Amino acid sequence: MEDRRLQILGAIVEDYVATREPVGSKSLLERHDLGVSAATVRNDMSALEDEGLIVQPHTSAGRVPTDKGYRAFVDRIAQVKPLSAPERRAVESFLAEAGDLDDLLARTVRLLAQLTQQVAMIQYPVRRQATVRHVELVRVSDSLLLLVLITEAGRVDQRTFALAAPRDAAFYERLREILNTATAGRQVTELADALDAVVQRTAPEDRPSVREVVDELAGMLEARREERLVVAGTTNIARAALGASADIEPLLDVLEEQLVLLRLLADLSTAPGDVEVRIGDEIRGAALTRAAIVGAGYGEGSHIAILGPSRMDYVTGISSVHAIARYISRFVG
């Protein structure tokens, strides 16, 4: 696409986000220094419409961006606009006052919602603390092993799995004693190094058989992880609903379902600090055809994002999510 048409598309997006009204060629020329004639603007708008990037909602109206147009606009943003020095100092000062991780994340979503005027969400994994009482290994058959994890609180987790490198019953009796020595009386969140040490101390010829049991036990410990979600800025959705309730009602429905929000965040493939934008039908698994999500990773398995109508201010949203994700990644890292 020609640079001039991209410039006009960007102007249409910016004006529509600001005014919530269809944008005409006359208003574009009045608000932006495009350096071309009115006829050229009209021709370029016609070309953008032919490409499916803008659409005329009704006769005699101006144009509004389509999801394809928003995507072209977002992809056009070559670099994330950095926060100004005063904005950066304000962010750092506000978040630095947090007393602990929970307070930091609560402050983060409130600040992000305020900066972007969208719904802000932050997800983070928390392991349920428990003290290991006993690990049991039961050889069910030649190729099946039952692994049982019992905690001091009396909870019993068990898993039966196929053995790729099976050994005799005496081997698993010895391994059970080794695992109990390494884990009994310790918190489930503190066992990664201890289990790795068990494998490393094993004779090379026995290591594959020990490794598959340790990996299954580690998987059981990982399953004790909970996903927590903090949300702020739902009142921003109410403000955005003025004159556009059809865009907002699906968002309100989704905001009532925490599991849906967690899946939206988990579906983001962002590395820490990178920003991903999904618009309309790009948001898989949710009926949000008129919505957009801007998210970033900030730690292993953790995401921060804003959710709002597709006519959101992407420049502010992307820069704010990027900056805050980088800040809290330093804190939690």
Phi and psi restraints in degrees (value plus and minus 20) as a CYANA .aco file:
   2 GLU   PHI     -84.7   -44.7
   2 GLU   PSI     127.3   167.3
   3 ASP   PHI     -78.5   -38.5
   3 ASP   PSI     -57.0   -17.0
   4 ARG   PHI     -84.9   -44.9
   4 ARG   PSI     -61.0   -21.0
   5 ARG   PHI     -87.3   -47.3
   5 ARG   PSI     -57.1   -17.1
   6 LEU   PHI     -81.7   -41.7
   6 LEU   PSI     -59.6   -19.6
   7 GLN   PHI     -82.9   -42.9
   7 GLN   PSI     -62.6   -22.6
   8 ILE   PHI     -87.5   -47.5
   8 ILE   PSI     -60.9   -20.9
   9 LEU   PHI     -79.0   -39.0
   9 LEU   PSI     -65.4   -25.4
  10 GLY   PHI     -80.3   -40.3
  10 GLY   PSI     -59.9   -19.9
  11 ALA   PHI     -85.6   -45.6
  11 ALA   PSI     -59.5   -19.5
  12 ILE   PHI     -84.0   -44.0
  12 ILE   PSI     -64.4   -24.4
  13 VAL   PHI     -80.9   -40.9
  13 VAL   PSI     -68.5   -28.5
  14 GLU   PHI     -81.2   -41.2
  14 GLU   PSI     -63.4   -23.4
  15 ASP   PHI     -89.3   -49.3
  15 ASP   PSI     -59.3   -19.3
  16 TYR   PHI     -87.3   -47.3
  16 TYR   PSI     -59.6   -19.6
  17 VAL   PHI     -81.9   -41.9
  17 VAL   PSI     -60.9   -20.9
  18 ALA   PHI     -94.3   -54.3
  18 ALA   PSI     -58.1   -18.1
  19 THR   PHI    -126.1   -86.1
  19 THR   PSI     -41.3    -1.3
  20 ARG   PHI      42.1    82.1
  20 ARG   PSI       0.6    40.6
  21 GLU   PHI    -140.5  -100.5
  21 GLU   PSI     126.1   166.1
  22 PRO   PHI     -74.6   -34.6
  22 PRO   PSI     124.8   164.8
  23 VAL   PHI    -125.9   -85.9
  23 VAL   PSI     107.3   147.3
  24 GLY   PHI    -123.5   -83.5
  24 GLY   PSI     147.9   187.9
  25 SER   PHI     -84.4   -44.4
  25 SER   PSI     -56.5   -16.5
  26 LYS   PHI     -83.0   -43.0
  26 LYS   PSI     -66.1   -26.1
  27 SER   PHI     -87.1   -47.1
  27 SER   PSI     -52.9   -12.9
  28 LEU   PHI     -81.9   -41.9
  28 LEU   PSI     -64.9   -24.9
  29 LEU   PHI     -86.9   -46.9
  29 LEU   PSI     -51.8   -11.8
  30 GLU   PHI     -94.7   -54.7
  30 GLU   PSI     -54.0   -14.0
  31 ARG   PHI    -116.1   -76.1
  31 ARG   PSI     -39.0     1.0
  32 HIS   PHI    -151.3  -111.3
  32 HIS   PSI     124.1   164.1
  33 ASP   PHI    -108.9   -68.9
  33 ASP   PSI      63.6   103.6
  34 LEU   PHI    -105.8   -65.8
  34 LEU   PSI     -40.2    -0.2
  35 GLY   PHI      51.2    91.2
  35 GLY   PSI       1.3    41.3
  36 VAL   PHI    -155.9  -115.9
  36 VAL   PSI     149.2   189.2
  37 SER   PHI     -99.3   -59.3
  37 SER   PSI     145.8   185.8
  38 ALA   PHI     -81.3   -41.3
  38 ALA   PSI     -58.2   -18.2
  39 ALA   PHI     -82.3   -42.3
  39 ALA   PSI     -60.2   -20.2
  40 THR   PHI     -84.8   -44.8
  40 THR   PSI     -61.8   -21.8
  41 VAL   PHI     -81.7   -41.7
  41 VAL   PSI     -64.7   -24.7
  42 ARG   PHI     -82.8   -42.8
  42 ARG   PSI     -61.5   -21.5
  43 ASN   PHI     -82.5   -42.5
  43 ASN   PSI     -63.2   -23.2
  44 ASP   PHI     -86.9   -46.9
  44 ASP   PSI     -57.7   -17.7
  45 MET   PHI     -84.8   -44.8
  45 MET   PSI     -57.6   -17.6
  46 SER   PHI     -83.8   -43.8
  46 SER   PSI     -60.0   -20.0
  47 ALA   PHI     -86.6   -46.6
  47 ALA   PSI     -60.7   -20.7
  48 LEU   PHI     -83.0   -43.0
  48 LEU   PSI     -56.7   -16.7
  49 GLU   PHI     -87.9   -47.9
  49 GLU   PSI     -60.7   -20.7
  50 ASP   PHI     -81.7   -41.7
  50 ASP   PSI     -51.6   -11.6
  51 GLU   PHI    -103.5   -63.5
  51 GLU   PSI     -21.5    18.5
  52 GLY   PHI      58.2    98.2
  52 GLY   PSI      -1.0    39.0
  53 LEU   PHI    -111.8   -71.8
  53 LEU   PSI     -44.8    -4.8
  54 ILE   PHI    -156.5  -116.5
  54 ILE   PSI     142.8   182.8
  55 VAL   PHI    -165.9  -125.9
  55 VAL   PSI     131.9   171.9
  56 GLN   PHI    -116.9   -76.9
  56 GLN   PSI      90.5   130.5
  57 PRO   PHI     -83.3   -43.3
  57 PRO   PSI     -51.8   -11.8
  58 HIS   PHI    -179.1  -139.1
  58 HIS   PSI     145.3   185.3
  59 THR   PHI     -77.7   -37.7
  59 THR   PSI     120.1   160.1
  60 SER   PHI      51.3    91.3
  60 SER   PSI     -13.5    26.5
  61 ALA   PHI    -114.4   -74.4
  61 ALA   PSI     147.5   187.5
  62 GLY   PHI     -95.5   -55.5
  62 GLY   PSI    -180.6  -140.6
  63 ARG   PHI    -133.3   -93.3
  63 ARG   PSI     133.4   173.4
  64 VAL   PHI    -147.4  -107.4
  64 VAL   PSI     130.8   170.8
  65 PRO   PHI     -90.4   -50.4
  65 PRO   PSI     128.7   168.7
  66 THR   PHI    -113.9   -73.9
  66 THR   PSI     153.2   193.2
  67 ASP   PHI     -79.2   -39.2
  67 ASP   PSI     -57.0   -17.0
  68 LYS   PHI     -83.8   -43.8
  68 LYS   PSI     -56.8   -16.8
  69 GLY   PHI     -87.2   -47.2
  69 GLY   PSI     -63.2   -23.2
  70 TYR   PHI     -79.7   -39.7
  70 TYR   PSI     -62.1   -22.1
  71 ARG   PHI     -82.2   -42.2
  71 ARG   PSI     -64.1   -24.1
  72 ALA   PHI     -82.2   -42.2
  72 ALA   PSI     -58.5   -18.5
  73 PHE   PHI     -85.5   -45.5
  73 PHE   PSI     -66.1   -26.1
  74 VAL   PHI     -82.1   -42.1
  74 VAL   PSI     -63.4   -23.4
  75 ASP   PHI     -86.1   -46.1
  75 ASP   PSI     -42.8    -2.8
  76 ARG   PHI     -94.5   -54.5
  76 ARG   PSI     -42.1    -2.1
  77 ILE   PHI     -92.9   -52.9
  77 ILE   PSI      75.3   115.3
  78 ALA   PHI     -87.5   -47.5
  78 ALA   PSI     -56.8   -16.8
  79 GLN   PHI    -152.2  -112.2
  79 GLN   PSI     127.1   167.1
  80 VAL   PHI     -92.3   -52.3
  80 VAL   PSI     107.2   147.2
  81 LYS   PHI     -88.1   -48.1
  81 LYS   PSI      99.6   139.6
  82 PRO   PHI     -91.0   -51.0
  82 PRO   PSI     132.2   172.2
  83 LEU   PHI     -86.4   -46.4
  83 LEU   PSI     130.5   170.5
  84 SER   PHI     -88.7   -48.7
  84 SER   PSI     143.6   183.6
  85 ALA   PHI     -78.4   -38.4
  85 ALA   PSI     -65.0   -25.0
  86 PRO   PHI     -82.5   -42.5
  86 PRO   PSI     -59.8   -19.8
  87 GLU   PHI     -83.6   -43.6
  87 GLU   PSI     -62.9   -22.9
  88 ARG   PHI     -84.2   -44.2
  88 ARG   PSI     -62.1   -22.1
  89 ARG   PHI     -84.9   -44.9
  89 ARG   PSI     -58.5   -18.5
  90 ALA   PHI     -85.0   -45.0
  90 ALA   PSI     -62.0   -22.0
  91 VAL   PHI     -82.1   -42.1
  91 VAL   PSI     -69.9   -29.9
  92 GLU   PHI     -83.7   -43.7
  92 GLU   PSI     -59.2   -19.2
  93 SER   PHI     -85.9   -45.9
  93 SER   PSI     -63.7   -23.7
  94 PHE   PHI     -86.0   -46.0
  94 PHE   PSI     -64.6   -24.6
  95 LEU   PHI     -95.1   -55.1
  95 LEU   PSI     -48.4    -8.4
  96 ALA   PHI     -86.4   -46.4
  96 ALA   PSI     -39.2     0.8
  97 GLU   PHI    -100.5   -60.5
  97 GLU   PSI     -22.6    17.4
  98 ALA   PHI     -84.9   -44.9
  98 ALA   PSI     119.2   159.2
  99 GLY   PHI    -103.7   -63.7
  99 GLY   PSI     -53.1   -13.1
 100 ASP   PHI    -172.4  -132.4
 100 ASP   PSI    -194.7  -154.7
 101 LEU   PHI     -82.7   -42.7
 101 LEU   PSI     -64.9   -24.9
 102 ASP   PHI     -80.3   -40.3
 102 ASP   PSI     -61.6   -21.6
 103 ASP   PHI     -86.5   -46.5
 103 ASP   PSI     -60.2   -20.2
 104 LEU   PHI     -80.1   -40.1
 104 LEU   PSI     -65.6   -25.6
 105 LEU   PHI     -90.3   -50.3
 105 LEU   PSI     -55.7   -15.7
 106 ALA   PHI     -84.8   -44.8
 106 ALA   PSI     -62.5   -22.5
 107 ARG   PHI     -84.2   -44.2
 107 ARG   PSI     -58.4   -18.4
 108 THR   PHI     -81.6   -41.6
 108 THR   PSI     -67.5   -27.5
 109 VAL   PHI     -89.9   -49.9
 109 VAL   PSI     -54.6   -14.6
 110 ARG   PHI     -84.0   -44.0
 110 ARG   PSI     -63.0   -23.0
 111 LEU   PHI     -86.9   -46.9
 111 LEU   PSI     -63.6   -23.6
 112 LEU   PHI     -84.9   -44.9
 112 LEU   PSI     -59.3   -19.3
 113 ALA   PHI     -84.3   -44.3
 113 ALA   PSI     -58.1   -18.1
 114 GLN   PHI     -88.4   -48.4
 114 GLN   PSI     -61.3   -21.3
 115 LEU   PHI     -88.0   -48.0
 115 LEU   PSI     -58.1   -18.1
 116 THR   PHI    -122.3   -82.3
 116 THR   PSI     -35.9     4.1
 117 GLN   PHI      40.0    80.0
 117 GLN   PSI      14.2    54.2
 118 GLN   PHI    -145.9  -105.9
 118 GLN   PSI     158.8   198.8
 119 VAL   PHI     -98.2   -58.2
 119 VAL   PSI     108.0   148.0
 120 ALA   PHI    -127.8   -87.8
 120 ALA   PSI     121.4   161.4
 121 MET   PHI    -156.6  -116.6
 121 MET   PSI     123.5   163.5
 122 ILE   PHI    -158.6  -118.6
 122 ILE   PSI     112.8   152.8
 123 GLN   PHI    -138.5   -98.5
 123 GLN   PSI     119.4   159.4
 124 TYR   PHI    -170.4  -130.4
 124 TYR   PSI     124.0   164.0
 125 PRO   PHI    -103.4   -63.4
 125 PRO   PSI     120.5   160.5
 126 VAL   PHI    -151.5  -111.5
 126 VAL   PSI     110.1   150.1
 127 ARG   PHI    -108.0   -68.0
 127 ARG   PSI     115.7   155.7
 128 ARG   PHI     -93.6   -53.6
 128 ARG   PSI     100.5   140.5
 129 GLN   PHI     -89.8   -49.8
 129 GLN   PSI     118.4   158.4
 130 ALA   PHI    -181.4  -141.4
 130 ALA   PSI     129.2   169.2
 131 THR   PHI    -121.2   -81.2
 131 THR   PSI     111.7   151.7
 132 VAL   PHI     -93.9   -53.9
 132 VAL   PSI     109.6   149.6
 133 ARG   PHI    -117.5   -77.5
 133 ARG   PSI     -64.2   -24.2
 134 HIS   PHI    -180.5  -140.5
 134 HIS   PSI     125.0   165.0
 135 VAL   PHI    -136.9   -96.9
 135 VAL   PSI     109.0   149.0
 136 GLU   PHI    -140.4  -100.4
 136 GLU   PSI     119.6   159.6
 137 LEU   PHI    -140.4  -100.4
 137 LEU   PSI     105.9   145.9
 138 VAL   PHI    -146.1  -106.1
 138 VAL   PSI      99.5   139.5
 139 ARG   PHI     -99.4   -59.4
 139 ARG   PSI      83.3   123.3
 140 VAL   PHI     -94.9   -54.9
 140 VAL   PSI     -60.3   -20.3
 141 SER   PHI    -172.9  -132.9
 141 SER   PSI    -193.8  -153.8
 142 ASP   PHI     -79.7   -39.7
 142 ASP   PSI     -49.4    -9.4
 143 SER   PHI    -144.5  -104.5
 143 SER   PSI     -10.6    29.4
 144 LEU   PHI    -144.0  -104.0
 144 LEU   PSI     118.7   158.7
 145 LEU   PHI    -150.1  -110.1
 145 LEU   PSI     116.0   156.0
 146 LEU   PHI    -119.0   -79.0
 146 LEU   PSI     104.3   144.3
 147 LEU   PHI    -130.1   -90.1
 147 LEU   PSI     106.4   146.4
 148 VAL   PHI    -142.9  -102.9
 148 VAL   PSI     111.0   151.0
 149 LEU   PHI    -137.9   -97.9
 149 LEU   PSI     101.2   141.2
 150 ILE   PHI    -137.2   -97.2
 150 ILE   PSI     110.8   150.8
 151 THR   PHI    -124.8   -84.8
 151 THR   PSI     147.2   187.2
 152 GLU   PHI     -81.7   -41.7
 152 GLU   PSI     -48.2    -8.2
 153 ALA   PHI     -96.3   -56.3
 153 ALA   PSI     -24.1    15.9
 154 GLY   PHI      74.0   114.0
 154 GLY   PSI     -18.9    21.1
 155 ARG   PHI     -94.1   -54.1
 155 ARG   PSI     119.5   159.5
 156 VAL   PHI    -141.2  -101.2
 156 VAL   PSI      99.9   139.9
 157 ASP   PHI    -131.0   -91.0
 157 ASP   PSI     118.1   158.1
 158 GLN   PHI    -162.6  -122.6
 158 GLN   PSI     133.1   173.1
 159 ARG   PHI    -171.1  -131.1
 159 ARG   PSI     111.3   151.3
 160 THR   PHI    -125.9   -85.9
 160 THR   PSI     111.3   151.3
 161 PHE   PHI    -161.9  -121.9
 161 PHE   PSI     137.3   177.3
 162 ALA   PHI    -100.4   -60.4
 162 ALA   PSI     119.5   159.5
 163 LEU   PHI    -113.0   -73.0
 163 LEU   PSI     106.4   146.4
 164 ALA   PHI    -104.4   -64.4
 164 ALA   PSI     -47.2    -7.2
 165 ALA   PHI    -150.5  -110.5
 165 ALA   PSI      50.3    90.3
 166 PRO   PHI     -88.2   -48.2
 166 PRO   PSI     129.7   169.7
 167 ARG   PHI    -151.6  -111.6
 167 ARG   PSI     157.4   197.4
 168 ASP   PHI     -96.6   -56.6
 168 ASP   PSI     151.8   191.8
 169 ALA   PHI     -81.7   -41.7
 169 ALA   PSI     -56.9   -16.9
 170 ALA   PHI     -82.1   -42.1
 170 ALA   PSI     -55.8   -15.8
 171 PHE   PHI     -80.1   -40.1
 171 PHE   PSI     -64.9   -24.9
 172 TYR   PHI     -94.6   -54.6
 172 TYR   PSI     -45.8    -5.8
 173 GLU   PHI     -86.1   -46.1
 173 GLU   PSI     -62.7   -22.7
 174 ARG   PHI     -85.8   -45.8
 174 ARG   PSI     -62.3   -22.3
 175 LEU   PHI     -84.8   -44.8
 175 LEU   PSI     -56.2   -16.2
 176 ARG   PHI     -79.2   -39.2
 176 ARG   PSI     -64.4   -24.4
 177 GLU   PHI     -84.2   -44.2
 177 GLU   PSI     -59.7   -19.7
 178 ILE   PHI     -84.3   -44.3
 178 ILE   PSI     -63.8   -23.8
 179 LEU   PHI     -86.5   -46.5
 179 LEU   PSI     -59.1   -19.1
 180 ASN   PHI     -87.1   -47.1
 180 ASN   PSI     -57.3   -17.3
 181 THR   PHI     -82.3   -42.3
 181 THR   PSI     -57.0   -17.0
 182 ALA   PHI     -99.3   -59.3
 182 ALA   PSI     -45.4    -5.4
 183 THR   PHI    -137.8   -97.8
 183 THR   PSI     -47.4    -7.4
 184 ALA   PHI     -79.6   -39.6
 184 ALA   PSI     114.3   154.3
 185 GLY   PHI      61.1   101.1
 185 GLY   PSI     -16.5    23.5
 186 ARG   PHI    -130.9   -90.9
 186 ARG   PSI     134.9   174.9
 187 GLN   PHI     -90.7   -50.7
 187 GLN   PSI     124.4   164.4
 188 VAL   PHI     -84.4   -44.4
 188 VAL   PSI     -42.0    -2.0
 189 THR   PHI    -100.4   -60.4
 189 THR   PSI     -23.7    16.3
 190 GLU   PHI    -137.2   -97.2
 190 GLU   PSI       0.8    40.8
 191 LEU   PHI    -123.2   -83.2
 191 LEU   PSI     -25.4    14.6
 192 ALA   PHI     -78.7   -38.7
 192 ALA   PSI     -69.9   -29.9
 193 ASP   PHI     -86.2   -46.2
 193 ASP   PSI     -58.3   -18.3
 194 ALA   PHI     -84.6   -44.6
 194 ALA   PSI     -61.1   -21.1
 195 LEU   PHI     -89.6   -49.6
 195 LEU   PSI     -58.1   -18.1
 196 ASP   PHI     -83.6   -43.6
 196 ASP   PSI     -57.1   -17.1
 197 ALA   PHI     -85.4   -45.4
 197 ALA   PSI     -55.5   -15.5
 198 VAL   PHI     -78.5   -38.5
 198 VAL   PSI     -65.0   -25.0
 199 VAL   PHI     -84.8   -44.8
 199 VAL   PSI     -65.0   -25.0
 200 GLN   PHI     -84.8   -44.8
 200 GLN   PSI     -50.3   -10.3
 201 ARG   PHI    -103.1   -63.1
 201 ARG   PSI     -26.4    13.6
 202 THR   PHI     -98.9   -58.9
 202 THR   PSI     124.7   164.7
 203 ALA   PHI     -79.8   -39.8
 203 ALA   PSI     123.1   163.1
 204 PRO   PHI     -72.2   -32.2
 204 PRO   PSI     -58.2   -18.2
 205 GLU   PHI     -91.1   -51.1
 205 GLU   PSI     -41.2    -1.2
 206 ASP   PHI    -117.6   -77.6
 206 ASP   PSI     -30.3     9.7
 207 ARG   PHI     -79.7   -39.7
 207 ARG   PSI     -62.6   -22.6
 208 PRO   PHI     -79.4   -39.4
 208 PRO   PSI     -59.2   -19.2
 209 SER   PHI     -89.6   -49.6
 209 SER   PSI     -57.4   -17.4
 210 VAL   PHI     -92.0   -52.0
 210 VAL   PSI     -61.1   -21.1
 211 ARG   PHI     -79.6   -39.6
 211 ARG   PSI     -62.5   -22.5
 212 GLU   PHI     -87.8   -47.8
 212 GLU   PSI     -51.8   -11.8
 213 VAL   PHI     -92.5   -52.5
 213 VAL   PSI     -64.7   -24.7
 214 VAL   PHI     -81.5   -41.5
 214 VAL   PSI     -60.5   -20.5
 215 ASP   PHI     -83.5   -43.5
 215 ASP   PSI     -59.0   -19.0
 216 GLU   PHI     -86.0   -46.0
 216 GLU   PSI     -60.3   -20.3
 217 LEU   PHI     -84.8   -44.8
 217 LEU   PSI     -61.7   -21.7
 218 ALA   PHI     -81.3   -41.3
 218 ALA   PSI     -57.5   -17.5
 219 GLY   PHI     -84.2   -44.2
 219 GLY   PSI     -57.4   -17.4
 220 MET   PHI     -85.6   -45.6
 220 MET   PSI     -59.1   -19.1
 221 LEU   PHI     -86.9   -46.9
 221 LEU   PSI     -59.1   -19.1
 222 GLU   PHI     -84.0   -44.0
 222 GLU   PSI     -52.9   -12.9
 223 ALA   PHI     -87.8   -47.8
 223 ALA   PSI     -33.1     6.9
 224 ARG   PHI    -102.8   -62.8
 224 ARG   PSI     -11.9    28.1
 225 ARG   PHI    -102.6   -62.6
 225 ARG   PSI     117.1   157.1
 226 GLU   PHI    -128.2   -88.2
 226 GLU   PSI     127.6   167.6
 227 GLU   PHI    -121.7   -81.7
 227 GLU   PSI     100.5   140.5
 228 ARG   PHI    -123.2   -83.2
 228 ARG   PSI     129.3   169.3
 229 LEU   PHI    -155.7  -115.7
 229 LEU   PSI     111.3   151.3
 230 VAL   PHI    -138.2   -98.2
 230 VAL   PSI     111.6   151.6
 231 VAL   PHI    -147.2  -107.2
 231 VAL   PSI     121.4   161.4
 232 ALA   PHI    -165.4  -125.4
 232 ALA   PSI     136.5   176.5
 233 GLY   PHI      72.2   112.2
 233 GLY   PSI      -2.3    37.7
 234 THR   PHI     -83.0   -43.0
 234 THR   PSI     -45.9    -5.9
 235 THR   PHI     -85.6   -45.6
 235 THR   PSI     -43.2    -3.2
 236 ASN   PHI     -83.5   -43.5
 236 ASN   PSI     -51.9   -11.9
 237 ILE   PHI     -85.8   -45.8
 237 ILE   PSI     -59.8   -19.8
 238 ALA   PHI     -82.0   -42.0
 238 ALA   PSI     -59.7   -19.7
 239 ARG   PHI     -86.1   -46.1
 239 ARG   PSI     -59.5   -19.5
 240 ALA   PHI     -90.0   -50.0
 240 ALA   PSI     -36.5     3.5
 241 ALA   PHI     -93.3   -53.3
 241 ALA   PSI     -33.4     6.6
 242 LEU   PHI     -77.9   -37.9
 242 LEU   PSI      94.2   134.2
 243 GLY   PHI      55.3    95.3
 243 GLY   PSI     -14.3    25.7
 244 ALA   PHI    -167.1  -127.1
 244 ALA   PSI      28.1    68.1
 245 SER   PHI     -83.0   -43.0
 245 SER   PSI     -49.9    -9.9
 246 ALA   PHI     -83.5   -43.5
 246 ALA   PSI     -49.8    -9.8
 247 ASP   PHI     -95.1   -55.1
 247 ASP   PSI     -50.3   -10.3
 248 ILE   PHI    -115.2   -75.2
 248 ILE   PSI     -51.8   -11.8
 249 GLU   PHI     -76.1   -36.1
 249 GLU   PSI     -63.9   -23.9
 250 PRO   PHI     -81.9   -41.9
 250 PRO   PSI     -54.5   -14.5
 251 LEU   PHI     -83.7   -43.7
 251 LEU   PSI     -64.2   -24.2
 252 LEU   PHI     -81.6   -41.6
 252 LEU   PSI     -59.3   -19.3
 253 ASP   PHI     -82.5   -42.5
 253 ASP   PSI     -64.2   -24.2
 254 VAL   PHI     -85.5   -45.5
 254 VAL   PSI     -57.9   -17.9
 255 LEU   PHI     -85.0   -45.0
 255 LEU   PSI     -37.3     2.7
 256 GLU   PHI    -103.2   -63.2
 256 GLU   PSI     -30.1     9.9
 257 GLU   PHI    -133.6   -93.6
 257 GLU   PSI      79.9   119.9
 258 GLN   PHI     -83.7   -43.7
 258 GLN   PSI     -57.7   -17.7
 259 LEU   PHI     -83.7   -43.7
 259 LEU   PSI     -56.1   -16.1
 260 VAL   PHI     -85.0   -45.0
 260 VAL   PSI     -62.9   -22.9
 261 LEU   PHI     -83.6   -43.6
 261 LEU   PSI     -61.1   -21.1
 262 LEU   PHI     -82.9   -42.9
 262 LEU   PSI     -58.0   -18.0
 263 ARG   PHI     -87.4   -47.4
 263 ARG   PSI     -57.7   -17.7
 264 LEU   PHI     -79.3   -39.3
 264 LEU   PSI     -63.9   -23.9
 265 LEU   PHI     -91.5   -51.5
 265 LEU   PSI     -60.4   -20.4
 266 ALA   PHI     -84.6   -44.6
 266 ALA   PSI     -45.9    -5.9
 267 ASP   PHI     -96.2   -56.2
 267 ASP   PSI     -34.9     5.1
 268 LEU   PHI     -91.5   -51.5
 268 LEU   PSI     116.9   156.9
 269 SER   PHI    -125.8   -85.8
 269 SER   PSI       4.8    44.8
 270 THR   PHI     -94.4   -54.4
 270 THR   PSI     117.7   157.7
 271 ALA   PHI    -100.0   -60.0
 271 ALA   PSI     139.2   179.2
 272 PRO   PHI     -71.7   -31.7
 272 PRO   PSI     104.3   144.3
 273 GLY   PHI      72.8   112.8
 273 GLY   PSI     -43.4    -3.4
 274 ASP   PHI     -99.5   -59.5
 274 ASP   PSI     129.2   169.2
 275 VAL   PHI    -132.2   -92.2
 275 VAL   PSI     115.7   155.7
 276 GLU   PHI    -142.3  -102.3
 276 GLU   PSI     116.9   156.9
 277 VAL   PHI    -140.2  -100.2
 277 VAL   PSI     109.1   149.1
 278 ARG   PHI    -144.4  -104.4
 278 ARG   PSI     115.1   155.1
 279 ILE   PHI    -147.5  -107.5
 279 ILE   PSI     110.1   150.1
 280 GLY   PHI      37.0    77.0
 280 GLY   PSI    -142.4  -102.4
 281 ASP   PHI     -85.7   -45.7
 281 ASP   PSI     -31.6     8.4
 282 GLU   PHI     -90.9   -50.9
 282 GLU   PSI     -37.4     2.6
 283 ILE   PHI    -103.4   -63.4
 283 ILE   PSI      77.6   117.6
 284 ARG   PHI     -95.5   -55.5
 284 ARG   PSI     124.6   164.6
 285 GLY   PHI      58.3    98.3
 285 GLY   PSI      -8.2    31.8
 286 ALA   PHI    -164.6  -124.6
 286 ALA   PSI     124.2   164.2
 287 ALA   PHI    -103.2   -63.2
 287 ALA   PSI      47.4    87.4
 288 LEU   PHI    -143.9  -103.9
 288 LEU   PSI      36.5    76.5
 289 THR   PHI     -89.9   -49.9
 289 THR   PSI     -36.0     4.0
 290 ARG   PHI    -136.3   -96.3
 290 ARG   PSI       7.3    47.3
 291 ALA   PHI    -142.9  -102.9
 291 ALA   PSI     150.0   190.0
 292 ALA   PHI    -165.0  -125.0
 292 ALA   PSI     130.7   170.7
 293 ILE   PHI    -149.2  -109.2
 293 ILE   PSI     113.9   153.9
 294 VAL   PHI    -139.6   -99.6
 294 VAL   PSI      96.0   136.0
 295 GLY   PHI    -155.5  -115.5
 295 GLY   PSI     143.8   183.8
 296 ALA   PHI    -170.6  -130.6
 296 ALA   PSI     129.5   169.5
 297 GLY   PHI    -102.9   -62.9
 297 GLY   PSI     131.1   171.1
 298 TYR   PHI    -153.8  -113.8
 298 TYR   PSI     -18.7    21.3
 299 GLY   PHI    -198.5  -158.5
 299 GLY   PSI     153.8   193.8
 300 GLU   PHI     -81.6   -41.6
 300 GLU   PSI      97.5   137.5
 301 GLY   PHI      51.8    91.8
 301 GLY   PSI      -4.1    35.9
 302 SER   PHI    -144.5  -104.5
 302 SER   PSI     119.4   159.4
 303 HIS   PHI    -156.3  -116.3
 303 HIS   PSI     133.7   173.7
 304 ILE   PHI    -149.9  -109.9
 304 ILE   PSI     124.4   164.4
 305 ALA   PHI    -178.9  -138.9
 305 ALA   PSI     143.5   183.5
 306 ILE   PHI    -139.1   -99.1
 306 ILE   PSI     127.2   167.2
 307 LEU   PHI    -149.9  -109.9
 307 LEU   PSI     112.7   152.7
 308 GLY   PHI    -187.8  -147.8
 308 GLY   PSI    -194.5  -154.5
 309 PRO   PHI     -85.4   -45.4
 309 PRO   PSI     135.8   175.8
 310 SER   PHI     -84.0   -44.0
 310 SER   PSI     -38.5     1.5
 311 ARG   PHI    -106.8   -66.8
 311 ARG   PSI       9.9    49.9
 312 MET   PHI     -93.6   -53.6
 312 MET   PSI     147.1   187.1
 313 ASP   PHI    -102.0   -62.0
 313 ASP   PSI      76.0   116.0
 314 TYR   PHI     -89.7   -49.7
 314 TYR   PSI     -54.4   -14.4
 315 VAL   PHI     -81.8   -41.8
 315 VAL   PSI     -69.8   -29.8
 316 THR   PHI     -86.4   -46.4
 316 THR   PSI     -61.6   -21.6
 317 GLY   PHI     -82.0   -42.0
 317 GLY   PSI     -67.1   -27.1
 318 ILE   PHI     -85.3   -45.3
 318 ILE   PSI     -64.7   -24.7
 319 SER   PHI     -86.7   -46.7
 319 SER   PSI     -58.3   -18.3
 320 SER   PHI     -89.7   -49.7
 320 SER   PSI     -65.5   -25.5
 321 VAL   PHI     -82.1   -42.1
 321 VAL   PSI     -63.0   -23.0
 322 HIS   PHI     -80.9   -40.9
 322 HIS   PSI     -69.1   -29.1
 323 ALA   PHI     -85.3   -45.3
 323 ALA   PSI     -64.7   -24.7
 324 ILE   PHI     -92.5   -52.5
 324 ILE   PSI     -55.7   -15.7
 325 ALA   PHI     -82.6   -42.6
 325 ALA   PSI     -61.3   -21.3
 326 ARG   PHI     -85.5   -45.5
 326 ARG   PSI     -57.7   -17.7
 327 TYR   PHI     -86.1   -46.1
 327 TYR   PSI     -71.4   -31.4
 328 ILE   PHI     -92.3   -52.3
 328 ILE   PSI     -41.9    -1.9
 329 SER   PHI     -85.1   -45.1
 329 SER   PSI     -53.0   -13.0
 330 ARG   PHI     -89.3   -49.3
 330 ARG   PSI     -55.7   -15.7
 331 PHE   PHI     -89.5   -49.5
 331 PHE   PSI     -67.5   -27.5
 332 VAL   PHI    -104.4   -64.4
 332 VAL   PSI     -35.0     5.0
